[in-house]
């Protein structure tokens, strides 16, 4: 498992994959990422300290991802990240947060006072029936504008059986119209029963590959394209 990488092209930054307590929800139908969760806090803290030692302060930006939300990271790890930002001159940091933490984001901003904090949220799709009825995200909102009032950066998922071209068209339109940044994850089959739909991926590639050239959009054609993670 690779837990440190450097992203040199769009939004240049260092990125770390840390270990955390179990995801607050942890029941998304398509996700086996939670296998990286732990209940051994001492072990988590130790692993995370070692990963953070690799951070050099390149570009003054750091993205922290974990198999849950920033709120599931150990308090000691949050302290270690804050100390790291101060000693390595990191001025901007990016975290992940589950949508149902949306009213608590200022807690993290306050904790990292003096450092610009941004949050990424896995919405996966704006189709409510597919998001909650099939993917089991347990995320409810009125519209994209409501999501954007909390998160400037969202993740969308493309290439799952059951998705339609119309769903993809709508998702890409709402992403571009409402959000400062976006990350599009092309689905890679894992240990869950959710299957990949290559025809939907081909449609996305034909219609939306131009988004790969947009500075504010990152497309992960493979789930390890950021250089972190593993089998």
WODA-V615716 format. One line per field, one symbol per residue. psi: psi as a letter, one per 40 degrees, with the letter a starting at -180 (. if undefined). A space follows every 50 residues. Layout:
psi: ???
This chain:
psi: hhehihhechghiihihiiiiihdceehdehedeeeiiegdddddddddd dddeheeheeihhhiifbideeiidddddddddddddefhehihiihide edeededddddfhehhhiihhgddiehdddddddefdfhhididdddded hehihihhfhhdiidddddddddddddeidiihhhhhhiaeiehiihddd dddddddeddddehdehhhgdieedeeiaa.
